[in-house]
Amino acid sequence: MRFRILGPLSITDGSDSVVLPPSKPTILLAALLLHPNSVVSAEYLQRAIWGEEQPATARAALQTCVLRLRQLFTKHGVTETPIEAVPGGYRITAGALSLDLIGFREGVARVGESAHTPEAELHILKDALALWQGPLLANVRSDVLQRDEAPRLAEERLRAVERVCDLELRLGRCGEALVELWGVTRAHPGYERFREQLIEALYRTGRQSEALAEYRRVKEYLLDELGVDPSPALQELELAILRGENLGPVSGAGRPALHAERQPVAIASSVPSPVVPVPIVPSFTGRAAEVTAMVARLTSHGHGHGHGHGAGEPVTVLVSGAPGIGKSALAHHVAHLVRDSFPAGQLLVRMVRPDGVARSPSEAAAEVAAALRGRRPGDRALLVLDDVVDADQVRPLLPAGPRDAAIVTSRMGLAGLIATHGGWVHRLSAFGPEDSYRLLTAVLGAERVEAEPEAARRLAVACGHYPLALRILTARLLTRPGLRLSDGVGWMADDPLARLSLADSPGMSVEHVLGGALDRLDPRLANAFMRIGGLPLDVLRAEDCAQPLRTAPAEAEDVLERLADAGFLEEGPPGPYLMHDLLRLYARRHAADRMRPASTASTASTASTASTASTDREGVILHG
């Protein structure tokens, strides 16, 4: 025989179960079972049965209830769980086999008392939670027990469910966690940890827009119902999602690496491994033609043709363009779309250290070999070689056989690489107006954007349809939900470069990204960019730039071509060059502090554009 109190109060015998009808003996039994193996005072039992206003005969009536309960036990054959009358009250004796509450608590305690693998801990906790059957004490009509005891029991269950979801996230079973979390977040909307887990699980499964929508819901609930902001942990998680950060593994304590002690990936104190799984891109939008073409080429198993590829040859796709134009986002997004074609994995290989120093080919090759050491024969792998500085750095890493493939991202055109190894090239430019609008809708939500569609389009124009600028802008707008988009237009126009930055993440700013990219150029080429950016010209031709650069038109043409190859100019049709408005604004603002004589800056070059060159006295690169 077993008593079940984790649900409607019932007595079970094997597969047979009797749910007790609402009555005073049922309340008495519940009060005793909630405190098994302990003396429960007569005064407490009386309050549980009759409430605060008890009849004058409550003590005698309690004895009558005890008698009726013992008769009920006899009727159902309960002999091993006696009700004892002891000084001051009554006691019921039970163990894990005769009372589900004890079985549940022993299971939870067993997890905490000794070391278990996450898998074993999850199994124990799920067994313990399986003892809960239906609405707690649904047939026990006692205001005292419902007020004082039911919430305490429910809290014990919620803590166990929270731990189960932590373990499922830790084991990478986000889908299983979501099944549980959708229910508990709706049943317990004020339990912030469940909302945090749900948002995290959605983000880890690539559903960034749903994760951000869920954050907005919990924020509205907390403000409307309680007048408080989300917890710091929830706010940090939202910012991490907005930045597209890799959350890292969930720690043994059940919190993802991003929490209390966490640091954003980009500013971690230790140097990150150069080879990691390709992260998911939140709310990826646009580049439809490039995505379609890249997916087709990468899933052809190397048997395509064109651009130097014949049947059975390895596949290489180059994505190039200006800093912040979205090269890495496109590469990462496509890598996830084709993951089924690469069972050995999709690996992101960072070719530049966080401090801007290029990794050596041998170092990166050793890391890749280590990461692929355990793959099964015949399984294909996809390498995303990110932020390559020159062709020599990446050649040793390109796949040699038809089973593997590589996506190379670089600010440089890498024409020499394509000439020697073949491949397909996708040169990215700024978004078109519709792609910009779709990105704003995907991140900010359709409701907010469709309420002010013209303001949204004006914001996209203010960002120059530049992907990095749009991402930063949407992050700022999401953290300021009360700011109307139309107000944001004027706010942006005051100082676009200052607005396009995140105060708590210095690396996420247009100025920082462009400045870092210029630091990787030969200083003399960077000087040329600053000079050209100050010209009042919409279209840049060699003959117009020769005098400001203090060089001949032929040599000015070479400078323009090198800047275009490095992503700082766009080739206009046909021949003339264009400079994006944000790059021009940066050049004009920082010309004074960045322009330096070549003699003081020549040792600073780390860029792949370094070549045999001669300079005039102003330090402009001349063709050598």
SVG drawing of the C-alpha trace seen along z (x, -y; Angstrom):
<svg xmlns="http://www.w3.org/2000/svg" viewBox="-18 -69 79 74">
<polyline fill="none" stroke="black" stroke-width="0.4" points="0.0,0.0 1.2,-3.5 -0.1,-7.0 0.1,-9.5 0.1,-13.2 2.0,-14.7 -1.3,-15.2 -4.8,-14.4 -4.6,-12.5 -5.0,-8.8 -4.2,-5.3 -2.7,-2.8 -2.2,0.9 -0.2,1.9 -2.2,0.8 -5.3,0.0 -5.8,-3.5 -8.5,-5.1 -8.8,-8.9 -10.2,-9.9 -13.3,-12.1 -13.1,-15.6 -13.8,-15.2 -12.5,-16.0 -10.7,-12.6 -9.0,-13.4 -7.8,-16.8 -6.5,-15.0 -4.6,-12.4 -3.1,-15.1 -1.9,-17.1 -0.2,-14.0 1.4,-12.9 2.8,-16.3 4.8,-15.8 5.6,-12.1 7.4,-10.5 6.9,-13.7 4.5,-14.7 1.8,-17.0 0.1,-19.0 -3.6,-18.7 -3.9,-22.4 -2.4,-22.4 -4.6,-19.5 -7.7,-21.4 -6.7,-24.5 -6.1,-22.5 -9.6,-20.9 -11.7,-23.8 -9.7,-26.8 -9.1,-29.7 -12.7,-29.7 -12.9,-26.3 -16.0,-24.8 -16.0,-24.5 -16.0,-20.7 -13.0,-20.7 -10.8,-18.5 -13.4,-15.8 -14.3,-16.1 -10.6,-15.6 -10.7,-12.3 -13.7,-11.3 -11.9,-12.2 -9.0,-10.0 -11.4,-7.1 -13.0,-7.5 -9.6,-7.6 -8.5,-4.4 -11.7,-2.8 -10.9,-4.0 -7.4,-2.4 -9.1,0.9 -11.5,0.7 -8.6,0.3 -6.2,2.8 -3.7,0.2 -1.8,2.0 1.8,0.9 1.3,-2.9 -0.4,-3.3 -1.6,-6.5 -0.2,-6.9 -1.6,-9.0 1.3,-10.6 1.6,-13.3 0.6,-16.6 -0.8,-15.2 -0.6,-12.4 2.0,-10.9 2.0,-8.7 4.9,-6.5 5.9,-6.1 8.9,-5.4 9.8,-5.9 7.9,-2.8 4.7,-3.9 4.7,-7.7 5.5,-9.3 6.6,-12.6 9.4,-10.7 10.4,-9.0 10.7,-12.3 12.7,-14.0 15.1,-11.0 15.7,-11.1 16.5,-14.8 18.7,-14.3 20.6,-11.5 21.6,-13.8 23.1,-16.3 24.8,-13.9 27.2,-12.2 28.9,-12.8 27.0,-11.7 27.5,-12.2 25.1,-14.7 23.3,-11.8 22.9,-9.9 21.7,-13.0 19.2,-13.7 17.8,-10.1 17.5,-10.3 15.7,-13.6 13.3,-12.6 12.4,-9.4 11.7,-11.6 9.6,-14.1 7.6,-11.2 6.0,-10.7 4.1,-13.9 0.6,-13.1 -1.8,-15.9 -2.9,-19.0 -1.4,-19.1 -3.9,-18.3 -6.8,-18.9 -9.2,-17.0 -8.0,-18.5 -10.3,-21.4 -8.3,-23.1 -7.4,-26.8 -4.6,-26.3 -2.9,-23.5 -3.5,-25.2 -2.0,-28.4 0.9,-27.1 1.8,-23.7 1.0,-23.5 3.3,-26.4 6.2,-24.9 5.8,-21.5 5.3,-23.2 8.6,-25.1 10.4,-21.8 9.1,-20.5 10.0,-23.7 13.6,-23.6 13.9,-20.0 12.4,-21.0 14.9,-23.9 17.8,-21.5 16.5,-19.1 16.3,-21.8 19.8,-23.0 21.1,-19.4 19.3,-19.1 20.9,-22.4 24.2,-21.2 23.9,-18.0 22.9,-19.8 19.3,-18.6 17.7,-22.0 14.7,-20.5 13.8,-18.4 14.3,-21.3 11.9,-23.4 9.1,-20.9 9.2,-21.4 10.0,-25.1 7.0,-26.2 4.7,-24.7 6.3,-25.9 7.0,-29.4 3.3,-29.9 2.2,-28.2 4.7,-30.2 5.2,-33.5 7.0,-35.2 9.7,-32.4 12.5,-34.3 14.9,-31.4 12.5,-29.4 12.1,-32.4 15.9,-32.7 16.3,-29.0 13.6,-29.2 15.2,-32.2 18.6,-30.4 17.2,-27.2 15.5,-29.1 18.7,-31.0 20.8,-27.8 18.5,-26.2 18.9,-29.2 15.5,-30.9 17.0,-34.3 13.9,-36.3 11.7,-34.1 14.2,-34.4 14.1,-38.2 10.3,-38.2 10.2,-36.0 12.5,-38.5 10.2,-41.3 7.2,-39.4 8.8,-38.7 10.0,-42.3 6.5,-43.6 5.1,-41.1 7.5,-42.1 6.9,-45.8 3.1,-45.5 2.6,-43.1 5.5,-43.9 6.9,-47.2 10.5,-45.8 13.0,-45.2 14.3,-41.8 17.1,-40.3 20.7,-41.2 21.2,-37.6 18.3,-38.0 19.5,-41.4 23.0,-40.0 21.5,-37.2 19.5,-39.6 22.6,-41.6 24.5,-38.4 21.8,-37.4 21.7,-40.9 25.5,-40.7 25.2,-37.2 27.6,-35.8 28.4,-32.1 27.0,-31.4 29.5,-28.6 28.7,-25.4 26.4,-25.3 28.5,-25.0 28.2,-22.2 26.3,-24.5 23.6,-24.8 24.3,-28.3 25.6,-29.0 29.1,-30.4 27.6,-33.7 26.1,-34.2 27.6,-35.8 31.2,-35.0 30.8,-35.0 32.5,-37.4 31.5,-38.0 33.4,-35.8 35.1,-38.7 36.7,-40.0 37.5,-36.8 40.6,-36.9 42.2,-33.9 42.9,-33.7 40.1,-31.7 40.9,-28.5 41.3,-29.3 39.1,-26.3 35.6,-26.1 32.2,-24.9 30.6,-27.5 28.2,-29.6 24.6,-30.2 23.8,-33.7 20.8,-35.3 18.1,-36.7 20.1,-36.3 18.5,-38.3 19.3,-39.1 21.9,-37.8 19.4,-35.5 21.3,-35.1 24.6,-34.4 23.0,-32.0 21.4,-30.0 24.6,-29.9 26.8,-28.9 24.5,-26.2 24.3,-24.7 28.1,-24.7 28.8,-23.2 26.3,-20.5 27.4,-19.3 30.1,-17.1 32.8,-18.7 31.4,-17.3 30.4,-20.7 32.2,-22.6 33.1,-26.1 35.6,-28.6 38.3,-26.1 36.5,-23.2 36.2,-19.9 34.5,-16.7 35.8,-15.4 37.7,-18.5 37.5,-20.2 35.2,-23.2 36.4,-26.6 34.1,-29.6 35.6,-33.1 33.5,-35.8 35.2,-39.2 34.2,-42.8 34.6,-45.7 35.0,-45.4 31.5,-45.0 29.8,-44.2 28.6,-40.8 31.1,-38.3 31.4,-36.1 27.6,-36.2 27.0,-34.9 29.6,-32.2 28.3,-31.0 24.7,-31.0 25.5,-29.0 27.6,-26.5 24.6,-25.7 22.3,-25.3 24.7,-22.7 25.5,-20.9 23.8,-17.6 26.3,-17.4 29.3,-17.6 28.8,-15.0 32.4,-15.4 31.5,-18.9 31.6,-22.6 34.6,-24.3 35.3,-28.0 39.0,-28.7 39.9,-32.2 42.8,-33.4 43.5,-36.5 44.0,-36.7 41.9,-39.1 44.8,-41.5 44.8,-41.7 47.9,-39.6 47.6,-37.1 47.9,-33.4 50.5,-31.4 49.4,-28.8 51.2,-26.0 49.5,-26.9 46.0,-27.0 46.7,-23.7 47.7,-21.9 44.5,-23.0 42.4,-21.9 44.1,-18.5 43.5,-18.1 39.8,-19.0 39.3,-16.5 41.3,-13.7 38.4,-11.6 36.3,-11.8 35.1,-8.7 36.6,-7.7 34.7,-9.2 32.9,-11.9 33.1,-15.4 34.2,-18.4 33.6,-22.1 36.1,-24.7 35.2,-28.3 38.5,-30.2 37.5,-33.5 39.3,-36.9 42.1,-35.7 44.9,-38.3 46.5,-37.0 46.6,-34.0 49.8,-32.5 48.2,-32.3 45.3,-30.2 46.8,-28.0 48.0,-25.2 44.6,-25.0 42.5,-24.5 41.1,-21.0 43.2,-18.8 40.6,-16.2 37.0,-16.2 35.3,-15.2 36.0,-18.5 35.2,-22.1 36.2,-25.6 34.5,-29.0 37.2,-31.7 36.2,-35.2 38.6,-38.1 38.6,-41.9 41.1,-41.3 40.2,-40.2 42.7,-37.3 42.9,-37.1 46.1,-35.2 44.4,-32.5 41.7,-32.1 44.3,-32.1 46.2,-29.2 43.4,-27.1 40.2,-28.1 37.0,-28.6 33.9,-30.8 33.9,-34.5 31.2,-36.5 32.1,-40.1 29.6,-41.7 28.4,-45.3 25.9,-47.1 22.3,-45.8 19.6,-47.0 16.6,-48.9 14.4,-45.9 17.0,-43.7 17.6,-46.4 13.9,-46.7 13.7,-42.9 16.6,-42.9 14.9,-45.7 11.7,-43.7 13.4,-40.4 15.3,-41.9 12.9,-44.6 9.7,-42.7 7.1,-43.2 4.8,-45.1 7.2,-47.8 8.5,-48.3 5.1,-48.1 3.8,-50.7 6.4,-53.2 7.5,-51.8 8.7,-55.1 10.8,-55.8 12.3,-52.4 13.3,-53.0 14.8,-56.4 16.8,-54.7 18.1,-52.2 19.2,-55.1 20.9,-56.7 22.9,-53.5 23.8,-53.5 22.2,-50.0 25.5,-48.9 25.0,-45.5 27.2,-46.3 25.6,-49.6 22.1,-48.1 23.0,-45.4 24.3,-48.0 21.3,-50.2 18.8,-47.4 20.7,-46.4 20.4,-50.0 16.7,-50.2 15.9,-46.9 17.4,-48.1 15.3,-51.3 11.8,-50.0 10.1,-53.3 12.0,-55.2 9.9,-55.7 11.6,-54.9 10.8,-58.4 12.6,-59.8 15.5,-57.5 15.9,-59.1 16.8,-62.5 18.8,-60.8 20.9,-59.0 21.3,-62.2 23.0,-64.1 26.1,-62.0 25.9,-58.7 29.3,-57.4 28.8,-58.0 25.3,-56.4 26.6,-53.4 28.3,-51.9 27.5,-50.0 28.7,-51.5 29.1,-48.1 30.8,-46.5 33.5,-48.8 34.4,-46.4 30.8,-46.7 31.1,-50.1 31.6,-51.2 34.5,-53.4 36.3,-50.6 35.8,-48.1 37.0,-50.6 39.9,-51.7 41.0,-48.2 40.8,-47.4 42.9,-50.5 45.5,-49.5 46.0,-46.3 46.8,-48.2 50.2,-49.5 50.2,-53.0 50.9,-54.7 47.8,-53.1 45.8,-54.1 47.0,-57.7 45.8,-57.6 42.4,-56.5 42.1,-59.4 43.1,-61.8 40.7,-60.5 37.9,-60.4 38.2,-64.2 37.6,-64.9 34.2,-66.4 33.6,-63.8 30.9,-61.2 32.8,-59.2 36.6,-58.7 38.7,-58.6 42.5,-58.4 42.8,-61.7 40.9,-63.4 42.8,-61.8 46.3,-62.2 46.8,-65.7 45.5,-65.1 47.7,-62.0 50.6,-64.0 51.3,-61.3 50.8,-60.6 47.4,-59.3 48.7,-55.9 50.1,-55.5 46.8,-57.0 44.9,-54.3 47.1,-51.7 46.3,-53.2 42.5,-53.1 42.7,-49.5 44.6,-48.5 42.0,-50.3 39.2,-48.6 40.9,-45.2 41.2,-45.8 37.4,-46.6 37.7,-50.4 36.3,-51.4 33.7,-49.9 34.2,-49.6 31.8,-51.8 30.4,-50.7 32.5,-50.9 35.8,-51.9 35.3,-54.8 35.4,-54.0 32.9,-54.8 33.4,-55.2 30.6,-54.3 29.1,-57.2 30.1,-55.7 33.7,-55.2 33.8,-58.7 32.4,-60.1 35.1,-58.1 37.9,-59.4 36.8,-63.0 36.5,-62.7 39.8,-61.0 42.0,-62.3 43.9,-64.6 44.8,-62.0 45.5,-59.1 47.6,-60.9 51.3,-60.2 54.5,-60.4 55.6,-57.1 58.9,-57.2 57.2,-57.0 54.6,-54.4 56.3,-52.0 57.2,-49.6 53.5,-49.3 52.4,-47.4 50.9,-44.0 48.7,-43.9 48.9,-41.6 49.0,-44.7 52.6,-45.3 54.5,-45.1 57.5,-46.6 56.7,-50.3 58.3,-53.7 56.9,-56.8 56.9,-60.4 57.6,-62.6 53.9,-62.5 54.0,-58.7 51.5,-57.7 52.0,-54.2 53.4,-54.3 53.6,-51.4 57.1,-49.9"/>
</svg>
